[in-house]
Every structure is written in C-alpha cells, then in structure tokens.
Amino acid sequence: MNSLPNVDISALYESYDTAARNATLSSLEQAYHDTGFAALVGHPIPATLITEMREQVRLLFQRPLAEKRSLCISQDNYRGYIPIGFFTPNAGSDEADYYEGYKLHEEISLGHPLRTECSLYGPNKWPENSDALQSAVSAYWQHCDQLRDVLLSAFAEIVGQKPNYFQNWFDVSLSNMTLLHYPASERSGDHYGIHPHKDTDMLTILAPDPVGGLMLRPKQSGEWINADALENTLIVNVGDMLEIWSNEYFTSTPHKVVNTSGLERYSFPYFAVPGYDTLIRPEPTANKSKDKAVDREMHCGEVSAKIWSSNWPDAAAIENRYDPYIN
C-alpha cells in the first residue's frame, strides 16, 4: 500500500444501474476497511465552487492580524480565528503546529434550546465585508452535507443496514469546518503543519490543495504515504465515530500535514458529526470478522466539547508560543 485508493462514486447518483452501484459499494468497502481514506471522483461538487472556496480562504487569512485577532476563538465560543501556535504543542515536540485557522460550526438560532446543553451550538463569527466568504462557505457546506448523506447511506448498505440509517442522527448536527492556512516553510519533515492524529468524527471531506503535504499511515504497512490525489477529486476519510459504530470494520487512520514545499497551503476540511445527544455504540453485525462488539462507545457532544476544552492553552503557554507575525 503506497498510494491513496481512488473510487469513482458517480454510480451512487445513478441508482437505476444496479451493477455499477454494487461495484462502487464494493470499492468503497475495500478502501475504507483497508485504508480508511480514498480519493473520490465522480462527485457533484462543482470545481468552480472549490476554486472560489480556496480563493476566499486565502483572502480571509490575508486580512490584517489585528482584525483576525479581534475575531479570536474564546473558551465559551469555539468559533473564529485560531492564531498560529495557539493550541497545545503536539506530544513529544517543543513546537506547536504551524498553521492558522478559522473555526466554523453548523449554525442554529440564538434561542434554540440545545445552546444551553452544548456551547458548540450557536452563530458563527464573521469578519466585516465577508459576504463573498459567507456565500462560498454556505454553498460548499450544503454540497458537503449532501455528499455526507450519500456516503453514509452507502456505508450503511455495506454493513447490512437500511440506507437511511444515519439520517436522523444529523437532524441538528455538530458538523463543523476549519479554514486553514499553512504558511510557506522549507523546514524538515518533523516540523508539523498539523501533528499526527485521527479524526473523531464520522467522515471528513477535503478538497486537496495542489501544494500537497497531507500524509497518512495505513494499518497494513504502518508507513507514512503521501495522500496524492488527482485533479477534481475529494479526499474523504473515516473518523473514530464511524470506526466505533462499524465495530471497527471501517478504519480511522492516522494522518498529518507536513508542508515543506516553500509555498502557502490552504485547505477547508468539513467534519461530519451527529447531534449532541447521539451515543455511538458498536453494531456487532457490522464487522464480519468479529464475533462480538468491541468495548468502545462515544457520546458526540461530550467528546466534541472535551476535545475543545482539553486543547485550550493557559495564558503563559500562549505568550511563549512561536508566532511569526510577532517574532
């Protein structure tokens, strides 16, 4: 295993062609059981929209630092600007991850009752004069929601559930997106854009940046490989939630970003997360190789909130972080 699996999913939108659909399901099953990642072709997200998203993300991070910092995330609102070096450095390293970000969550009204149960619900922060950014994000988010539903229906079919098995879980979801800028760097491969990790969500959808730098470590080889993808593909990977639900039939795979290209890198991953009160437990029959359910479960809201609160740095750590805009 030294390359990212490629799967054409166009047949998932052509249900009348049963043979093609079954072949696609088989390819998805192999890719996400063995690797946990795949580059998907035949998806319906317009290339022009992806280009517009990347341009709007670039323009967002070109705004003055003072303006971006005025929109910074806070302990009671995980939305807005994330400065370079803000979060806890990855384990085993003296340096924080080398990126700046902008966090967005699925929005609900200020008066929605779920806001009292989970602080991750609510309105997003937007910069002034950002109509073009908001329009692009809204359109892209809707496409990602639709692709999420198509893929989760396919995964449900693969393990013998009804195609609409997952839909109710996403009624008021915790799906979110991170807009990311990795500054140009020519440093060695141990200088992470984002350190090695596994996603906790159901699915992550990513339009790959032509600069590259995303790497994954498939379980078969245990070696890091480049997540190279063809033009007009989407890289989609399974997170811990779907791994647990499938009784570890689908694989949540470690990945990282190392940008040594000397070029600016921009990305905007979409993370599919069910609603706050969803408790994910293994479905014993989902994994054909296991006789019983693994001892794992995950409460979506609690895990999402814990990830946020546990990442929050103390004031001293913030002051000591490397920030190229200041240093």
C-alpha positions as CSV (number, residue, x, y, z in Angstrom):
1,M,0.0,0.0,0.0
2,N,1.9,3.1,-1.2
3,S,-0.9,5.2,-2.7
4,L,-4.3,6.5,-1.9
5,P,-7.2,4.4,-3.3
6,N,-9.3,6.1,-6.0
7,V,-13.0,5.4,-6.1
8,D,-15.5,6.7,-8.7
9,I,-18.8,7.3,-6.9
10,S,-20.8,8.5,-9.8
11,A,-22.9,5.3,-9.7
12,L,-24.2,6.3,-6.3
13,Y,-26.2,9.0,-8.1
14,E,-27.4,6.6,-10.7
15,S,-29.5,4.1,-8.7
16,Y,-31.0,2.6,-11.8
17,D,-27.7,1.0,-12.7
18,T,-27.6,-1.7,-10.0
19,A,-24.5,-3.5,-11.2
20,A,-22.5,-0.2,-11.3
21,R,-23.8,0.7,-7.9
22,N,-22.8,-2.6,-6.4
23,A,-19.3,-2.3,-7.9
24,T,-19.0,1.1,-6.3
25,L,-20.1,-0.2,-2.9
26,S,-17.5,-3.0,-3.2
27,S,-14.7,-0.5,-4.0
28,L,-15.8,1.8,-1.1
29,E,-15.8,-1.2,1.3
30,Q,-12.3,-2.3,0.4
31,A,-10.9,1.3,0.6
32,Y,-12.4,2.2,3.9
33,H,-11.9,-1.2,5.5
34,D,-8.3,-1.4,4.5
35,T,-7.1,2.2,4.4
36,G,-9.8,4.5,5.9
37,F,-9.0,7.0,3.2
38,A,-10.0,7.4,-0.5
39,A,-9.8,9.9,-3.3
40,L,-13.3,10.2,-4.7
41,V,-14.0,11.0,-8.3
42,G,-17.4,11.5,-9.9
43,H,-18.7,13.6,-7.0
44,P,-21.1,16.5,-7.8
45,I,-19.3,19.4,-6.1
46,P,-18.5,22.0,-8.8
47,A,-14.8,22.6,-9.4
48,T,-15.6,26.3,-9.7
49,L,-17.0,26.3,-6.2
50,I,-13.9,24.6,-4.8
51,T,-11.8,27.2,-6.6
52,E,-13.9,30.0,-5.1
53,M,-13.6,28.5,-1.6
54,R,-9.8,28.3,-1.8
55,E,-9.7,32.0,-3.0
56,Q,-12.0,33.2,-0.2
57,V,-9.9,31.3,2.4
58,R,-6.7,32.9,1.0
59,L,-8.3,36.3,1.2
60,L,-9.5,35.7,4.8
61,F,-6.0,35.0,6.0
62,Q,-4.6,38.0,4.2
63,R,-6.6,40.3,6.4
64,P,-4.6,42.3,9.0
65,L,-3.5,40.4,12.0
66,A,-5.3,42.8,14.4
67,E,-8.6,42.2,12.6
68,K,-8.2,38.5,12.7
69,R,-7.3,38.5,16.4
70,S,-10.4,40.6,17.2
71,L,-12.3,37.5,15.9
72,C,-10.4,35.0,18.0
73,I,-11.9,31.9,19.5
74,S,-12.7,32.0,23.2
75,Q,-13.3,29.5,25.9
76,D,-17.0,29.9,25.7
77,N,-17.2,30.1,21.9
78,Y,-15.2,27.7,19.7
79,R,-15.7,29.9,16.6
80,G,-13.5,32.3,14.8
81,Y,-9.8,32.9,14.4
82,I,-7.1,30.5,15.7
83,P,-3.6,32.1,15.7
84,I,-0.5,30.3,14.8
85,G,0.9,28.4,17.7
86,F,-2.3,28.8,19.8
87,F,-3.1,25.3,20.7
88,T,-1.1,22.8,22.9
89,P,2.0,21.6,21.1
90,N,1.8,18.0,19.9
91,A,3.2,15.4,22.2
92,G,7.0,15.0,22.0
93,S,7.7,18.3,20.4
94,D,8.6,21.7,21.7
95,E,6.8,23.5,19.0
96,A,3.1,24.0,18.3
97,D,1.6,23.0,14.9
98,Y,2.4,25.5,12.2
99,Y,-1.0,26.8,10.9
100,E,-3.5,29.4,11.5
101,G,-7.2,28.6,11.3
102,Y,-10.8,29.8,11.3
103,K,-13.4,27.7,13.0
104,L,-17.0,27.4,11.8
105,H,-19.8,25.3,13.2
106,E,-23.3,24.5,11.9
107,E,-25.4,27.4,12.9
108,I,-28.6,27.4,14.9
109,S,-30.7,30.2,16.3
110,L,-29.7,32.1,19.5
111,G,-32.9,30.9,21.2
112,H,-32.5,27.2,20.3
113,P,-32.7,25.0,23.5
114,L,-29.6,23.0,22.6
115,R,-27.5,26.1,23.2
116,T,-27.9,25.6,26.9
117,E,-26.7,22.0,26.7
118,C,-23.7,22.4,24.5
119,S,-21.7,25.6,23.8
120,L,-20.6,24.3,20.4
121,Y,-24.1,25.3,19.1
122,G,-24.8,28.8,18.1
123,P,-24.0,31.5,15.5
124,N,-20.6,31.8,13.8
125,K,-18.3,34.8,13.9
126,W,-17.8,36.5,10.6
127,P,-15.4,39.3,9.6
128,E,-16.8,42.6,8.3
129,N,-17.4,42.8,4.5
130,S,-17.3,39.0,4.1
131,D,-20.4,38.4,2.0
132,A,-18.4,36.5,-0.6
133,L,-16.8,34.3,2.0
134,Q,-20.1,33.5,3.7
135,S,-21.8,32.8,0.3
136,A,-19.0,30.4,-0.7
137,V,-19.0,28.6,2.7
138,S,-22.7,28.2,2.7
139,A,-22.8,26.7,-0.8
140,Y,-19.9,24.4,-0.2
141,W,-21.3,23.3,3.2
142,Q,-24.6,22.3,1.6
143,H,-22.8,20.2,-1.0
144,C,-20.8,18.5,1.7
145,D,-23.9,17.8,3.7
146,Q,-25.4,16.1,0.6
147,L,-22.3,14.1,-0.1
148,R,-22.1,13.1,3.5
149,D,-25.7,11.6,3.3
150,V,-24.9,9.8,0.1
151,L,-21.7,8.3,1.5
152,L,-23.2,7.3,4.9
153,S,-26.1,5.6,3.0
154,A,-23.5,3.6,1.1
155,F,-21.7,2.7,4.3
156,A,-25.0,1.6,5.9
157,E,-25.7,-0.6,2.9
158,I,-22.3,-2.2,3.0
159,V,-22.8,-3.4,6.6
160,G,-26.4,-4.6,6.0
161,Q,-28.4,-1.6,7.4
162,K,-31.1,0.4,5.7
163,P,-29.7,3.3,3.5
164,N,-31.4,6.0,5.7
165,Y,-29.9,4.5,9.0
166,F,-27.8,7.6,9.8
167,Q,-30.1,10.4,8.6
168,N,-31.9,11.1,11.9
169,W,-28.5,11.4,13.7
170,F,-27.8,14.6,11.8
171,D,-31.1,16.4,12.4
172,V,-29.3,19.2,14.4
173,S,-25.7,18.2,13.9
174,L,-22.4,19.2,15.3
175,S,-20.8,19.2,11.8
176,N,-18.1,21.8,11.5
177,M,-15.4,23.2,9.2
178,T,-11.9,24.5,9.8
179,L,-10.5,27.0,7.3
180,L,-6.7,26.6,7.3
181,H,-3.6,28.4,6.2
182,Y,-0.2,26.7,6.4
183,P,2.5,29.4,5.9
184,A,5.3,28.7,3.5
185,S,8.0,26.6,5.1
186,E,11.0,24.7,3.9
187,R,11.8,23.1,7.2
188,S,12.3,19.3,7.7
189,G,9.5,16.8,8.0
190,D,9.4,16.8,11.8
191,H,8.0,20.4,11.7
192,Y,4.3,19.6,11.5
193,G,1.6,21.7,9.9
194,I,-0.7,19.5,11.9
195,H,0.7,16.7,14.0
196,P,-0.2,13.0,13.5
197,H,-3.8,12.4,14.7
198,K,-7.0,10.5,14.0
199,D,-10.3,12.4,13.4
200,T,-13.0,11.8,15.9
201,D,-15.9,12.5,13.5
202,M,-17.9,10.2,11.2
203,L,-16.4,11.4,7.9
204,T,-14.0,14.2,6.9
205,I,-14.4,15.7,3.4
206,L,-11.4,17.6,2.0
207,A,-10.7,19.3,-1.3
208,P,-7.0,18.6,-1.6
209,D,-4.7,21.6,-2.1
210,P,-2.4,21.3,-5.1
211,V,0.6,22.1,-2.8
212,G,0.2,18.7,-1.1
213,G,1.6,17.8,2.3
214,L,-1.2,15.6,3.6
215,M,0.2,12.2,4.7
216,L,-1.5,9.1,6.1
217,R,-0.3,5.8,7.7
218,P,-2.4,2.8,6.6
219,K,-2.6,0.0,9.0
220,Q,-1.3,-2.7,6.5
221,S,2.1,-1.1,6.1
222,G,2.4,1.2,9.1
223,E,4.4,3.5,6.9
224,W,3.6,7.1,6.1
225,I,2.5,7.8,2.5
226,N,1.6,10.9,0.6
227,A,-2.1,11.4,0.1
228,D,-1.7,12.4,-3.6
229,A,-5.0,12.9,-5.4
230,L,-5.9,13.6,-9.0
231,E,-7.5,17.0,-10.0
232,N,-11.2,17.3,-9.2
233,T,-11.1,14.6,-6.6
234,L,-12.2,14.8,-2.9
235,I,-10.2,13.1,-0.2
236,V,-12.7,11.5,2.3
237,N,-11.6,9.6,5.4
238,V,-13.4,7.8,8.2
239,G,-13.2,9.1,11.7
240,D,-13.4,7.3,15.1
241,M,-17.2,7.6,15.3
242,L,-17.8,5.5,12.2
243,E,-15.0,3.1,13.2
244,I,-16.7,2.5,16.5
245,W,-20.2,2.3,15.0
246,S,-19.0,-0.3,12.4
247,N,-17.4,-2.4,15.2
248,E,-14.0,-1.5,13.8
249,Y,-14.9,-2.7,10.3
250,F,-14.1,0.8,8.8
251,T,-10.8,2.2,9.7
252,S,-9.9,5.6,11.3
253,T,-6.4,6.2,10.1
254,P,-3.6,8.5,11.5
255,H,-2.7,11.4,9.3
256,K,-0.7,14.6,9.4
257,V,0.2,17.7,7.4
258,V,3.9,18.5,6.6
259,N,4.3,21.5,4.3
260,T,7.9,21.6,3.2
261,S,7.1,23.0,-0.3
262,G,8.1,26.6,0.4
263,L,4.6,27.5,-0.8
264,E,1.4,28.7,1.0
265,R,-1.1,25.9,1.6
266,Y,-4.8,26.4,2.1
267,S,-7.5,23.9,3.0
268,F,-11.0,23.7,4.3
269,P,-11.9,20.3,5.7
270,Y,-15.5,19.6,6.6
271,F,-16.2,17.3,9.6
272,A,-19.4,15.3,9.7
273,V,-20.6,15.0,13.3
274,P,-24.0,13.8,14.5
275,G,-26.1,15.8,17.0
276,Y,-25.0,16.5,20.6
277,D,-27.1,13.8,22.3
278,T,-26.0,10.9,19.9
279,L,-24.4,8.0,21.7
280,I,-22.4,5.8,19.3
281,R,-22.1,2.2,20.2
282,P,-20.6,-0.7,18.1
283,E,-23.1,-2.5,15.8
284,P,-21.9,-6.2,16.4
285,T,-23.1,-7.4,13.0
286,A,-21.3,-4.7,11.1
287,N,-17.9,-6.4,11.3
288,K,-17.8,-9.7,9.6
289,S,-14.5,-10.7,11.3
290,K,-15.6,-10.1,14.9
291,D,-17.8,-12.4,17.0
292,K,-18.9,-9.7,19.4
293,A,-18.9,-5.9,19.9
294,V,-15.7,-4.1,20.8
295,D,-15.8,-2.3,24.2
296,R,-16.0,1.3,22.9
297,E,-18.6,4.0,22.8
298,M,-18.7,7.7,22.2
299,H,-21.1,10.5,23.1
300,C,-20.8,13.0,20.3
301,G,-21.4,16.2,22.4
302,E,-19.2,15.2,25.3
303,V,-16.3,14.2,23.0
304,S,-16.6,17.3,20.9
305,A,-16.7,19.6,24.0
306,K,-13.8,17.7,25.6
307,I,-11.6,18.0,22.6
308,W,-12.1,21.7,22.6
309,S,-11.6,22.3,26.4
310,S,-8.6,20.0,26.6
311,N,-6.9,21.8,23.8
312,W,-7.3,25.2,25.4
313,P,-3.9,26.6,26.5
314,D,-3.0,28.5,29.6
315,A,-2.0,32.2,29.3
316,A,1.7,31.5,29.9
317,A,1.7,28.9,27.1
318,I,0.0,31.3,24.7
319,E,2.7,34.0,25.4
320,N,5.5,31.6,24.8
321,R,4.2,30.1,21.5
322,Y,6.0,30.9,18.3
323,D,4.1,33.5,16.2
324,P,5.9,34.6,13.0
325,Y,3.8,37.6,12.8
326,I,5.3,38.9,16.1
327,N,8.8,37.3,16.0
